[in-house]
Amino acid sequence: MEKRATILVVDDERGVRQSFNMVLKDDYNVLLAENGDQAFDIFGKNMIDVVLLDILLPDTNGIDLLERLKEFDPAVEIIMVTAVKEIQTAVTAIKLGAYEYVIKPFAVDDVLTIIERALEKRTMVKELTYLRSELKRYQPFEKMVGKDEKIGAVFELISTIADSEGTVLIQGESGTGKELVARAIHNLSPRKDNPFVVINCAAIPATLMESEIFGHSKGAFTGAIRTTMGKLEIANKGTVFFDDVDNLDISMQAKLLRVIQEKEFERVGSTKIIKVEIRFVAATNKDLTDSISKGEFREDLYYRLNVFPIQLPALRERRTDIPLLINHFLDIYSKKSGKTPKRFSKQAMMAAMKHDWPGNVRELQNLAERVSTVAPGPVVRPEDISLLNTGYRQIEGMTLKDAVSAFEKTYISEVLENVGGSRNEAANRLGIHRNTLLSRINELDVKL
């Protein structure tokens, strides 16, 4: 059942408060306050959607309280209610963020209509904030593809746990599709119509992580010119996905553990408790038990996340899916370009099947994009996929660490070449932060 909206009525007249309570209690959760201090205390302890605020209160001016409430929660909708008909006061209230201004006496139906519209606006603003966040990191290939029994077992597990509220820990090598699994869990769950919010722990600098996750209040730090919602608040009633969760420092791990257990947090620079109802999904390409033994990851957080563990197979462990995936991506790129899909020759497909794909599905996807663009004819030949023919020979005899670095250097060079050297576009295609890309270019001595 959908959670009812909560309305706070602030009026020093007991009769007015009780009248609002009688009218609203059947459809909303109603909280009552007779003065500004009481209202602010109630507001700080509850998630309020709409405030009906009298402009004349015994201990404060309604306009001043409006400003304080908006500073704590910019998304709350406030309807000013007063017996004083002053145009200048109304204009001031609207400029400070009030949704509407009504004069006593008023028709009940009119106030109910205003409340409904205010709630619709609050929902739309939250959705817009979420969509803007999504557009920054949108990835076009959401569909999961595979028939191999190993990936089939993953599909079955996703279907089994989707309806649960338990946390999920997805483990697998880089490029195996951990975010796609998280999205599939969300899309099959009762939360599917609510936000799916991604927090890329590897791409966010540690100094900004707390503000990114929890949000911050105006003046919390230099440059905090306005109160800003964090990713957890945006994700309320939906799913939040912590990608590369192993990149969180110990301090943030403790704070994440508290949120998972208590379902509440405070914005940076604020003492107001914000309650959320979220499903948590996390992913890592590391062995967290090893990180625990090194003191790099909290054991209690690991067990709290690992209620439903999912281990994704590497692409080399499901080779029968390689032709299926190649044709899937070639079809997608052909639709984007409006051209006939290209197809691998028998020899090229055999080379692809023999390749170990250290970058997994992401490596295959980028190869499909490259040959769709640069292969001269409708049939992709072995020479068109030279990276596959030479890559393994180049890394043969290396340690795993050196082989991964060699592949990463080649891979980054290929992507940079494909995007004309644009660091921003390359970072976007690689799914990492631009600063991370610049760091890897320097560390690997990538020639530009």
N, C-alpha and C positions, 0 to 999 in steps of 0.2 A: 504494500500500500504506500502511496506517495506521502512523504512527510509534509505535514501542514505548515504553512508559513506562520511566523511568530510576529505579532504586532504589539508594540509598546505604546500605551496610552499615557501621556503626561499632562495632567490637568489638576489644578488645586481645588476644583469643585468636585466634591464626592458624587453628586448627582450626575455630572457629566461623565465621570469615569465609569460609574455603574451602568449608565445608558449605553456607552460604547461596548462595555463588556457583554451586555444582554444581546446587542445587535450582532456582535462579531464572534462570540464564543462557539457557535455551531460550526463555523467554517475555518476558524483560525485559533492558534494558541494565543491567548491574550494575557499580557502582563500590565500591571497598573502602577503608576507612580504619582505622588501628589506634589513633588517638588523636584528641583534640578539635581540635588545631591542623590536623592533616592533613584532618580531616573538613570543617572550616570553609573551608579553602583549596579543596578539591574542590567544595564547595557553591557557593562564589562564582564558579566558572568553568563551571558546568554548570547546566542546567535540571533540577532534581531534583523528582520527583513524590512519592516516598515515602522516608522514612528509617527504617531499623531501627537503633535507638540503644541501646547498652549503657549502663546507668546508672552503672557503675563503670569509669572510664577512668583511665589513669595520670597524665594531666596536667590533668584537669578533672572536675567533677561532671556527669553526664548531664543533670540538671535544668537546670543553668546553660547547657549547650550547647543544650538544647531551647529555652530562652528566646531565645538569640542567633539560632538558625535561624528561629524564628517571627517575629522582628523583621525579618529580611531578607525572608522570604517567608511571609506569613500563610496562604497557600493550601496550603503543603506539608503533607503528612500524616506524622506522626511516630509510630512504634510503638516503645514502650519495651520493651527486652529485658534481663532480668536474672535472676541466680540468687538474688537477695536478695528474700525475700517480706516486704515491709513495706507494710501497708495505707496508712499515712500518706504514704509515698513515692508510691504509686499515685495517691492522691487529689490530691496536689500536682501530679503530672504531667498528669493529666486537666484540672485547673483551668487549667493553663498552656497547654492546647491540644493535648496528646497525643491521638491518635486511640484508642489501645488500649495495654494493658499486659500483657505475657505473661511467664510465669515459666519459666526453664530447669529441667529439660529439658521440651521441648514437642513436640507432634506436628507434623510437617511440614505435613500437610494442614490443620491448624488455622491455622497461620501463613499458608499460601497463601490460605485463605479470608479472613482478616483483611486481607491485602494487597489482594485483589480488592475488598473492601468499601471500603477506604480510597481506592482509585483511583476507584471509583464516586462516593464523596462528593466528591472533588476535582473531578471533572467536573461534578457537580451544582452545587457552589458557584460554579464559574466561569460556568456557564450562567445561574445565578440572578443573578449580578452583571451579566452582559450583559443579561438580560431587564429587570432594574430600570432599567438605563441606557436601554434601548429604550423602555420605557413612558413615560419622561419626555418623549420627543419623537416618540411614535408618530403617524403620519399615516394616516388611514383609506383613502386612495385610492392603492393601489399599482399598479393595472392601467394599462398604457399603451394608449392608444386612438388610432387614426389609420389612414387609408387613402391619404392623399396620398403621391405618389411621393417627396417629400423626406423625410418621416418613415419611409417604407418603406425608403429607403436606409440610414437610421439603424438600423432593425430588423435589416437584413441585416448591417450592420457589427458590431452587438452579437453576433449569432450566430457570426460569423467569429472574433472575438477572445476569446470567452468562455473557451475552453479554454486560452488562453495565460496565461503568468505575467507578461507585460509590463505596465508601468504604463499608465494611461489618463488622458488629460486631456480633460475634457468642457467645451466652451465654448458659451455661449449667453446670451441675455438672461435677466434675472430672471423666474422664473415659467414657463420653458419645459420644466421637468421633468428637470433634471439629476440629481437624486437618484433618480428613477425609472429613469433609464438605468443609473446605478451599481448599483442593486438588481437590475436585469435581468441585467447582466453577472455579478453574483455568483450569482444564482439559476440561471443556465445553466452555471455553471462547476463543476468538481469540488469546489469549496469550499462548495457550497450548504448542506451540513448543518452548517457551522461558522459562527461569528458574522459578521454584517455590522454594523460599528460606524461610526457617523457622528460626525465631529468638525466642528462648526459653527464655523469660524474667526472668523466675524463676530460671533458671539454670546458668545464667551468673552473676558473681559478679558485683555489682554496679560500682566498680572501673574500670572494663574492658568493661562495657556496651558501652560507647561512641566509643571506638576504634573498638569494634566488629561490631557496626552498621555502622559507618562512615568510618572506616579505619584510618590509621595514616601514617604520613610522617616519613622518616628516621630521627632519632634524636629527635622525638617529646617527648619522655620520656626515662628513663633508660631502656635499653633492646630493644629499637626500632632500630634494626640494619639495617632494610630495609623498604622501603615504602610498605605498605600493603593495598590492597583493602578491603573495608568493605562489609557487606552483602547487603547494598542498591545498591552499584555499581555492584555487581555480579547479582543482581536481575533486572537490567535495561531491560526494555521492557517486563518484566514478572510480577510475583506476589510475594509480600513479606507478610509473615504471622507472626504477632506478637502474639505468644502464651503467655497466662498469662500476658496480657498487663498491668494489675493492679499492677504488680511488678515493673514497671518503677517508678523511683523517680520523684518528681515534676519537677526538672530541665530537665531531659530527656524527660518528657512529653511535655514540652514547645518546645524542639528541634524537637521532632517528629511532633508536630502540624505544625511547620514551613515547614518541609519537605513535609508534605501532601499538604499544601497550595501552596507552591512555587515550589515544585518538584526540589529542589536544596539543596546542603549542602557543607560543607568543611570537608576535612579529619582533624583529630586531628593534630595540629602542622603545618597546612597549611592554606593559604589564598585563594587558588585556588577554584573557584566555580565549582562544579561538578553537571551537570544537569542530571536528570534521568526521565524516563517515566515509572511509576510503578503503579500497582493497589495494594491498601492496604487492607488487611484483618486482623482483630484482634479477639482475643478470651479471655474470662475470665470465671471463675467459681464463681465470686463474683457479688453482686448487686452493680453496679457502682454508682447508685444514692445514695446509702448509703455511699459509699466511698467519693462521692462529698460532702455530708453533713458534713463529718468528716474532710474535707480539704485534703484528701489523693489522690484525682484524680481531674484533671482539668475539669471543666464543658464544656469549649469550645472544648477540645479534645474529650470528650464524644459525643457531638453533631456532631463533624466532622467525627467521626468513625461510628456513628449510622445511617448512611444514609439508609442502608439496614440491619435491625436487624433480627437475626435468633435465636430463642429459641429452644434448643434441649431438648426433653423429657428424663427424667431419665428412666432406664430400667424397673423399677417397674411400670412405667406408660404405658408401652407397653409390657405387659407380654406375649401376644400371639406370640411375636417374640423370646422368650427365646428358645424354641425347635429348631427353625430355626437357630439361632446363635450358639447354642451348636453343632449341627450337622455340621454347616459350619466350625467351628474351629477344630472339631475332624477330618474332612476330610483333612484340611490343614496339621495338624500334622501327619496324617497317610501318606500323600504324602512325607513329609520330612523324615519320618523314613522308608518308603517303606513297611509299614505293613498295614494289613486290618483295615479300620476304626472301632473304637469302638463305641458302641451305649449305651445310657442310658436305663436302665430298666424302666418300667412304674412307679415303686415306686420312683426311683431316679429322673425321670423327674418331678414327682409331687412335690418332695422336692425342686427341682430347681425352679419350678413355684411359690412355696410359699415363697421362699427366697426374701428378699427385695433388694439385690444386691446394697449395699451402694457404692461399687466401680464400679458399672455399667458395661458396656460392657468389660472394661479392666479387671475387677475382673472375669467375666465369661470366658474371653479368657485365663487367667492364670490358672483357674480351669481346663479348657479343656486340656491345656498343661500338667498339673500335672497328671490328670487321664490317659491321653494317654501314659504317661511314667510309672506310678506306679500301675495302676489298673491291677490286676492279670489275668483277663480273657477278652474275647471280649465284655462282657456285663458289663457296669458300674453299680454297686449296691449302695444302699443308704450308706452302710458303707464305700464305696470308696470315698464318698464326705462328710466326717465327718464335714468339715468346715461349710457346709450348715446346718447340723443337730444340731450343737452345737452353732454356731455363734450367732444366734438371741437370744437364751436363755441366753447367757452370757451378752448381752447388754440390755436385757429387763429391764425397769425401770430406765435406765440411762438418763441423759440429752443428747441432740443431740451431743453437743461438746464432752462429755465423750464417747459416743457410737462410734463416728467417730474415736476418738483416740484409743479406744479399737480395733476397726476393723483394723486401720492402723498398730497398733503394731503386731497383729496376721498376717496380710497380709505381712508385711515386713519380719517377722520371717519365714513364708512359703517360700517366694522367696529366702531368704538367704539360707535356707535349701536345696532348689532345685538346687542352683548353687554352692553348696559346700562351702558356706561362702564367696565367692568372692564378695567384695564390688563393684568392677568395673562392673562385670557382672550383679549384682543385680540392680545397678543404671541404667544400660542400659535397663534392662527388665521393670523397673518401670517408665522409661521415665523421670528420673530426674538426676541432676548433682551429682557426687559422694560426693561432699562436703555437698550437701543438704541431701543426705542419711545419712551420718555420723552424721549430726546435729540431724536428726529425731531419729536415733538409740539412741543417748545420751539423748534426751529429753523424749523419750518414755520408756527408760530403757529396750530396747530390749535385751534379753538374747541370747548370741551367742554360 
